[in-house]
Structure formats: structure tokens, C-alpha cells
């Protein structure tokens, strides 16, 4: 089944037990907006409620997987009433927790840049495949913020605290090959092979032991020390304060003006 017309920021289709969910704002590098979050929430609820679906693939349209939060979205526009913590609580935490809670395997097919929250949403998936031209960047510090969307929880568990801090503090882009060598992704493949590879794996998982997969996910997540919910709550509180900072306002203004930001630590 396919009903792309029902959505404006995503595409959804399902066949042979596999659902494909595509972030579909290519002109904005599939960056998140409140509308996209609402559509993703509905699509994931639909996947969770359909017992015929046994694997989910998440990917992006065009040349990006997801560039993170759309800074033109009203929800994150700098100002005296800005509350990024509320945005994280309403949108990002539910999205990350919904992806983790699905009892079926979830595969991220990272077809291009995955930046900020876009990268961390990919890391919330069970398996990450990346096109060779894809890249990952924790871009938060560039606008005076810290990693969110579960980034502070996922990164040290995937790559260790040293690399996690390097990614977060320096905000440097790493390519898919390095991401694979670090353990951020399961496999890096040639661009033309990304979706054929992912669809073949999804088809294999869709005919596999679904209950065993669900139990495996539950046990592995439970064995990981520390609570994702606690990390999401801490991100919310810290990001709320950063969203009200002068540095964030300067970071967004500099981004819009395509100039280097002048951060003052305020």
C-alpha cells in the first residue's frame, strides 16, 4: 500500500511486511518541522498498530537524510519566549522513544548528510546503513547548543566518551567510511547499492522470527546502563537554557547570514 498524498512532509509505503518511511522535504534537506513531527508520529503509530508490518526502513528524499531541525521553523525561532526544552519534550523525545519502542527491526538508510538531530534519529534505529557519500555531523555547537534527540545517550555508547565529546565539541563532519570504522553505522555501501541493500535486508528480517527480534531488542536495550528517558529529560532542561542564550541567537543569525558566529559565552 502507498498513500504519499496523505502527507506533505513524509512519504509512507508498505508491501510484503516492510514499511518505508521517507523524510520528504528535499529542498530543505529534510529538516524537521512541527508538521513533519506530527506526520512522523502518525506514521509510526500506524506501523506499531499493523501486525502485518515486520520491518521499518527510514530514509530521506534527495541528497540528504536529514539536516536536523529547520531553523526557520517558528518552534525554534530565537526570542524571549523560546523554549527549546518544550520542543524536545513534545517532538524529539517522543520520536526517538517511538523508534526505540517498536518491536520490529528499524533500519536507517542514510542516503546523504545526517546533521544534528537528523544524525541522532538515525542512531536511534536498530541498524544504520550509509551510502558512501553520506556524512554525519553533530552541528549543535555551531549555533550555541548541545546534542539532543538522544545524542548524549547514543554517542558515548556507540563510540565511547572521547569520540563522543570530539564529535559534539568540534562539530566536525565525518564521512560514512569513518562512521563505519567507529561503529556509528553497521555498513557503508556504494551509493547505488544503498536502497537495494537495505531492502534486501528488510525483506530478510520481515520473514524472520519477529518475536525473537522483539525480545532481542528489549534485552539489549535493557542491558545498556543508564536510562534513555533520563538523558532525554536532561537534554530538555539544558537545551531549554541554551535556547535562551545570546550565543544561540548569534548562532542562528550567523547561520542565516552565512557568516562566522561571534560567540561570547552568554
C-alpha positions as CSV (number, residue, x, y, z in Angstrom):
1,X,0.0,0.0,0.0
2,X,1.1,3.6,-0.6
3,X,-0.6,6.9,0.3
4,X,2.0,9.6,-0.3
5,X,-0.8,12.0,-0.9
6,X,-1.9,11.8,2.7
7,X,1.3,13.5,3.9
8,X,3.1,16.8,3.0
9,X,6.5,16.3,4.6
10,X,7.0,12.5,4.5
11,X,6.2,9.6,2.2
12,X,4.9,6.2,3.5
13,X,4.5,2.9,1.8
14,X,4.3,-0.7,2.8
15,X,4.5,-4.0,1.0
16,X,5.4,-7.6,1.9
17,X,5.7,-6.8,5.6
18,X,8.1,-3.9,5.1
19,X,7.2,-0.3,5.7
20,X,9.3,2.5,4.1
21,X,9.1,6.0,5.7
22,X,10.9,8.7,3.7
23,X,11.5,12.2,5.1
24,X,10.4,14.3,2.1
25,X,11.4,18.0,2.3
26,X,14.4,17.7,-0.1
27,X,14.6,21.4,-0.8
28,X,15.2,21.9,2.9
29,X,17.4,18.8,3.3
30,X,14.6,17.0,5.0
31,X,14.9,19.2,8.1
32,X,12.4,18.8,10.9
33,X,9.4,21.0,11.4
34,X,6.4,20.7,13.7
35,X,4.4,19.4,10.8
36,X,6.9,16.7,10.0
37,X,7.0,15.6,13.6
38,X,3.2,15.3,13.6
39,X,3.2,13.2,10.4
40,X,6.0,11.0,11.7
41,X,4.1,10.4,14.9
42,X,1.1,9.3,13.0
43,X,3.1,7.1,10.6
44,X,4.9,5.4,13.5
45,X,1.6,4.8,15.3
46,X,0.3,3.2,12.2
47,X,3.3,0.9,11.9
48,X,3.0,-0.1,15.6
49,X,-0.7,-0.9,15.2
50,X,-0.3,-3.0,12.0
51,X,0.6,-6.7,12.8
52,X,1.4,-7.3,9.1
53,X,4.4,-5.0,9.2
54,X,7.6,-6.7,10.4
55,X,10.3,-4.2,9.5
56,X,10.6,-0.4,9.0
57,X,13.0,1.4,6.8
58,X,13.6,5.2,7.4
59,X,15.4,7.2,4.8
60,X,15.5,10.7,3.2
61,X,14.5,12.1,-0.2
62,X,17.0,13.8,-2.4
63,X,20.6,14.4,-1.4
64,X,20.2,14.4,2.4
65,X,19.0,12.0,5.0
66,X,18.1,14.9,7.4
67,X,19.8,18.2,8.2
68,X,18.2,18.3,11.7
69,X,15.9,21.0,12.9
70,X,14.7,23.6,10.4
71,X,16.0,26.8,11.9
72,X,13.3,28.7,10.1
73,X,10.6,26.8,11.9
74,X,8.7,29.0,14.4
75,X,9.2,26.5,17.2
76,X,12.9,27.4,17.5
77,X,13.0,31.0,16.4
78,X,15.2,32.9,18.9
79,X,13.2,35.2,21.2
80,X,12.3,35.8,24.8
81,X,9.6,33.2,24.8
82,X,11.7,30.5,23.1
83,X,11.6,27.1,25.0
84,X,13.6,24.5,23.1
85,X,13.2,22.2,26.0
86,X,9.5,22.1,25.3
87,X,10.2,21.4,21.6
88,X,12.4,18.5,22.6
89,X,9.8,17.2,25.0
90,X,6.9,17.5,22.6
91,X,8.6,16.3,19.4
92,X,12.1,14.8,19.6
93,X,11.8,12.7,22.7
94,X,8.5,11.1,21.5
95,X,10.0,10.4,18.1
96,X,13.2,8.8,19.5
97,X,11.3,6.8,22.0
98,X,8.8,5.6,19.4
99,X,11.5,4.4,17.1
100,X,13.2,2.5,20.0
101,X,9.9,1.0,21.3
102,X,8.9,-0.6,18.0
103,X,9.0,-4.4,18.5
104,X,10.1,-4.8,14.9
105,X,13.6,-4.1,13.4
106,X,14.1,-0.5,12.3
107,X,16.7,0.3,9.6
108,X,18.0,3.7,8.8
109,X,19.2,4.1,5.2
110,X,21.3,7.3,5.4
111,X,21.5,8.5,1.8
112,X,23.3,11.8,2.4
113,X,24.1,14.2,5.2
114,X,22.7,13.4,8.6
115,X,23.2,16.5,10.8
116,X,22.3,17.4,14.3
117,X,19.0,15.8,15.4
118,X,18.9,14.1,12.0
119,X,22.1,12.1,12.8
120,X,20.8,11.2,16.3
121,X,17.4,10.0,15.0
122,X,19.4,7.7,12.6
123,X,21.3,6.4,15.6
124,X,18.0,5.6,17.4
125,X,17.4,3.0,14.7
126,X,18.4,-0.7,15.2
127,X,20.6,-0.9,12.1
128,X,22.2,2.0,10.2
129,X,23.3,1.6,6.6
130,X,25.0,4.6,5.0
131,X,25.8,5.5,1.4
132,X,29.5,6.1,0.8
133,X,28.8,9.7,0.0
134,X,26.8,10.2,3.3
135,X,28.2,12.1,6.2
136,X,27.4,12.7,9.9
137,X,27.8,15.9,11.9
138,X,26.9,17.0,15.4
139,X,26.3,20.6,14.3
140,X,24.8,21.8,17.6
141,X,27.8,23.7,18.9
142,X,27.9,25.8,15.7
143,X,24.7,27.5,16.9
144,X,25.5,27.6,20.6
145,X,23.6,24.4,21.5
146,X,24.4,20.9,22.7
147,X,23.5,17.5,21.2
148,X,19.9,16.4,21.7
149,X,17.4,13.9,20.2
150,X,19.2,11.4,22.3
151,X,22.6,12.3,21.1
152,X,24.2,12.5,24.6
153,X,22.9,9.0,25.3
154,X,23.6,7.3,21.9
155,X,27.1,8.7,21.1
156,X,29.1,7.6,24.1
157,X,27.5,4.1,23.9
158,X,28.3,3.8,20.2
159,X,31.8,5.3,20.1
160,X,33.0,6.0,23.6
161,X,33.1,9.2,25.6
162,X,36.3,10.6,23.9
163,X,35.0,10.4,20.4
164,X,31.5,11.4,21.5
165,X,33.0,14.6,23.0
166,X,35.1,15.2,19.9
167,X,32.0,14.9,17.7
168,X,30.0,17.2,20.0
169,X,32.5,19.8,20.8
170,X,34.3,20.2,17.5
171,X,31.2,19.7,15.3
172,X,33.3,18.2,12.5
173,X,31.8,16.2,9.7
174,X,32.8,12.6,9.4
175,X,32.3,10.5,6.3
176,X,30.4,7.2,6.1
177,X,33.6,5.1,5.9
178,X,34.9,6.6,9.2
179,X,31.4,6.3,10.7
180,X,31.5,2.6,9.9
181,X,35.0,2.1,11.3
182,X,33.9,3.8,14.5
183,X,30.8,1.7,14.9
184,X,28.3,4.5,14.3
185,X,26.8,2.6,11.3
186,X,26.5,-1.1,10.6
187,X,27.6,-0.9,7.0
188,X,28.8,1.7,4.4
189,X,27.9,0.8,0.8
190,X,28.2,2.4,-2.6
191,X,25.5,5.0,-3.2
192,X,23.8,3.0,-5.9
193,X,23.6,-0.1,-3.7
194,X,22.2,1.6,-0.6
195,X,18.5,1.1,-1.1
196,X,18.8,-2.3,-2.8
197,X,21.0,-3.5,0.1
198,X,18.6,-2.1,2.7
199,X,15.5,-3.5,1.0
200,X,17.1,-6.9,0.8
201,X,18.0,-6.9,4.5
202,X,14.5,-5.6,5.3
203,X,12.9,-8.4,3.3
204,X,15.1,-10.9,5.1
205,X,14.1,-9.5,8.5
206,X,10.4,-9.4,7.5
207,X,10.3,-13.1,7.2
208,X,12.4,-13.8,10.3
209,X,11.4,-14.6,13.9
210,X,9.6,-11.4,14.7
211,X,9.0,-12.3,18.4
212,X,12.7,-13.3,18.8
213,X,13.7,-10.0,17.2
214,X,11.5,-8.1,19.6
215,X,12.9,-9.9,22.6
216,X,16.4,-9.4,21.4
217,X,15.8,-5.6,21.1
218,X,14.2,-5.5,24.6
219,X,17.1,-7.4,26.2
220,X,19.9,-5.4,24.6
221,X,18.3,-2.1,25.3
222,X,17.7,-3.1,29.0
223,X,21.3,-4.2,29.3
224,X,22.6,-0.8,28.3
225,X,23.3,1.1,31.6
226,X,21.5,4.3,32.1
227,X,18.1,5.5,31.1
228,X,17.4,7.0,27.7
229,X,14.4,8.8,29.2
230,X,16.7,10.4,31.8
231,X,19.1,11.6,29.1
232,X,16.2,13.0,27.1
233,X,15.0,14.8,30.2
234,X,18.4,16.2,30.9
235,X,18.8,17.3,27.3
236,X,15.5,19.1,27.5
237,X,16.5,21.0,30.6
238,X,19.9,22.0,29.4
239,X,18.8,22.8,25.9
240,X,16.0,25.0,27.3
241,X,18.5,27.2,29.0
242,X,20.8,27.3,25.9
243,X,17.9,28.2,23.7
244,X,17.5,31.4,25.7
245,X,21.2,32.3,25.4
246,X,22.8,35.1,23.5
247,X,25.1,32.6,21.8
248,X,22.1,30.7,20.3
249,X,20.6,33.9,18.9
250,X,24.0,34.8,17.5
251,X,24.5,31.3,16.1
252,X,21.2,31.4,14.2
253,X,21.7,34.9,13.0
254,X,25.2,34.0,11.7
255,X,23.8,30.8,10.1
256,X,21.1,32.8,8.2
257,X,23.7,35.4,7.2
258,X,26.2,32.8,6.1
259,X,28.9,34.3,8.3
260,X,31.1,33.1,11.2
261,X,29.4,33.5,14.5
262,X,30.8,35.7,17.2
263,X,30.1,33.7,20.4
264,X,30.5,35.5,23.8
265,X,29.7,32.7,26.2
266,X,26.5,34.4,27.2
